[in-house]
Amino acid sequence: GDAFRRAAVPAERAGGVLGHGSVLTRYAHSDQGSPILRGVFVRQTLLCQEFPPPPPSAGGVPDVDPRATTRERFRQHTSNAACATCHQHIDGIGFGFEHFDAVGRVRATENGMPVDHAGALSDVEGLGTGSRVAFSSVAELGRALAASEAAGLCAARQWYRFARGARDTALD
């Protein structure tokens, strides 16, 4: 109809901005979701954690079985010591978004296999802090971030950057 009305949000869509189609689509590839892009989004934008540039040998996904799930394809990151340094902090978050495809549609299977969308947020309060929160939905990830001091400080930093129209510096 033409009037506003209350609408129920399906449980798999709950999670605020983390489950919003625009965010899920922005941090994906045109033909597939991307645990890397989605994990980096959480680390850089919601936790203000930066990583060094990838090593020169990094790039792309190695050839794997096209019937493999995204989790299976990207598992190689953590088995390669050069990649694992950063991907141990990225992939676990990104895998938690696997319940969504490239444009944010909820999915239960990928290549005929059930989607494993369990995730883990390591070092939430800062890289090297040893903290770890397991989650099984973007709503749980959102609650973990909401309880995080680092995420609260990052939100203030992001508002400051937005208001100034520039990134903050050490003097700020």
Salt bridges, closest charged atoms under 4 A:
GLU50 OE2 - ARG167 NH2 3.68
ASP65 OD2 - ARG67 NH2 3.12
ASP91 OD2 - HIS77 ND1 3.32
ASP91 OD1 - HIS87 ND1 2.77
GLU98 OE1 - ARG107 NH2 2.75
ASP101 OD2 - ARG105 NE 2.72
GLU110 OE2 - ARG73 NH1 3.94
GLU110 OE1 - ARG107 NH2 3.77
ASP116 OD2 - ARG71 NE 3.40
ASP123 OD2 - HIS89 ND1 3.51
ASP168 OD2 - ARG157 NE 2.97
ASP168 OD1 - ARG161 NE 2.47
ASP172 OD2 - ARG164 NH1 3.06
